[in-house]
């Protein structure tokens, strides 16, 4: 089964920042939390013009992302 959202970036241990890509639309989302058990915020990443950041994924990219995630 194809995952709808894939994590493409992660930073921090207590102040966590993660970027997820919607594999159907390519839209990038940022999730941020100072404590992942106490709640977090999520927003669409935008470029300098205020347009959503979109990662165009072909099937090969999606397979590669899935393989990377499986190795964690």
Secondary structure, DSSP 4 states (H G I P E B T S, - for coil): ---SEEEEEEE-SSSEEEEEEETTT-BEEEEEESSTTS--EEEE-B-TTSPBPB----HHHHHHHHHHHHT-
